[in-house]
Amino acid sequence: MSHTPTASPASVAARRATFHRLHASGCFVMPNPWDVGSARWLQGLGFAALATTSAGFAWSRGRADNGITREMALAHLTELVAATELPVNADFENGFAADAAGVEESVRLAVGTGVAGLSIEDATGDAANPLFPLDEAVERLRAARRGIDRAGGDTLLVGRSEGFIVGRPDLDATIARLRAYAGAGADCLYAPGLQTREQIVAVVEAVAPKPVNLLIGGPSDWTLDSVAALGVRRISVGGALARAAWGGFVRAAAALKEGRFDGFADAAPGRTLNGFFGGG
């Protein structure tokens, strides 16, 4: 199936250029919508770019994270690119492929949706061996780079090392992987699960001058300014916004099952939603 973006080629190129500029200096927050409505709401708040969340999208389809197919992911990317005027960074999991050639093909298809950036992670999905061996992970990143370059080269490639969130929280090994991914052609580096100032600074310094993404997926004392002071270029929140929305739903539904209606106390007014989306 073709996933041709409805945005014009000029619009896609402009968004990609904007996305690259955002990574050149300073620090920006890139929130993670999980559907068209949440994407448009975040654009309305004035964010400069958006990123998809594999978890948030999977939950919206009644599946666990990493439970969606490549076809589902590509359709979702096409829909979100069409839904807003902002650059969209794709959480593209591990490339939906068993080998490097498959990663290249998947990335080529993802670029065709009009995304401004995409990430490839080194997680296998196998609890016993949660990370691809380094040489194989590097080969997969190189394949992703080829997929982008052969499609025009202007989509930003993010290399992700998942050790801290798959039970391998080894900072030195994570840094070695991120450096290798930078050498393989990643434009931006990302190790979800970093928590401390020391960890973050070590990663930023190790891959400099390439930009680093920091995940903040829960309540935190960090602020945009304090993260920026560490040299981080961008902040994403993963599935946190989706989990916040689900939290409200789960609590309200549980109260309703008990015969109570107080779970609707913090619900967004329908007039507000209709007004924003143009239905009222």
Summary of the structure (lengths in Angstrom):
residues: 280
radius of gyration: 18.8
end to end distance: 35.8
largest distance: 58.4
contacts: 904
relative contact order: 0.13
helix: 48%
strand: 11%
